[in-house]
Amino acid sequence: TAGQTQIRKQIRPGFLGPGNINVDFSVPSTEKFEFYEVTFIPENDANYRVDVNFRYSDGSQSNVWSGSGDAQRDQTYSRRFSSPTGEQPFLINTSVAGERNIAYTIGISACVN
């Protein structure tokens, strides 16, 4: 998702399973980042599952966080991550699953110290 740091989504079923659960954020290669912060804001009191994956230019990827639990509407949840490989990802993938028709906003910030 080039140029946008936050995306609002609503969970909808797909044809053969989970629907629109993934959001990809591009990481600019023009600067070296120390860490990345993921921000999640649910619009419903519901159980959500969130996965965060870093993808690297050599084709590899790292799962940097997976978690699930009951979230409160309009509460901001955030976590900071560093690359477990020491390499800068070119893309950060987030995957959010939950009950049908619940909505949320998710965002990524790439940070220098």
Order of alpha helices (4+ residues) and beta strands (2+ residues): beta-beta-beta-beta-beta-beta-beta-beta-beta-beta
